[in-house]
């Protein structure tokens, strides 16, 4: 067993072949709470070696800490980038 309040374990994004955060936080259904997650700045397409800025906002009353994990997949659902 391990725990880290600052860093989520890897491969918990729900991407093909991965689990989700409920593998550790199983006391509630995924996406069942009153919080709001928004992601902006994701382009419709990507040009190789071109940087992009993506903004992630998480909001929920009476919460001081949040967590999320994200991954990028190529057209074959393989992890892309570093």
Secondary structure, DSSP 8 states (H G I E B T S, - for coil): ----SSS--SS-S--TT---GGGT-TTS-TT-SS-EEEEE---SS--TT-----EEEEE-TT-S--------B-TTS-B---
